[in-house]
Amino acid sequence: MTSIDTYLRHVDKDGKRHVARYRVWDRDRFLKSQLDAAAKEQGRIEPITEAQYEADRAKH
């Protein structure tokens, strides 16, 4: 099995956001679990590119 780096922007129900990098085995399964968790908390996630992740990290 090969791991895959996945980059996400998390936005909570108040609009506060952060980015994160995850190393996962099954990207689709991971994204589904993250989408379900975000919906439960009335937030959302947005898949982003590595470049977007790095740019956002550099701002903070």
PyMOL commands that set and color helices and strands:
alter all, ss='L'
color gray80, all
select helices_A, chain A and resi 27-40+50-59
alter helices_A, ss='H'
color red, helices_A
select strands_A, chain A and resi 4-11+17-24+44-48
alter strands_A, ss='S'
color yellow, strands_A
deselect
rebuild
show_as cartoon
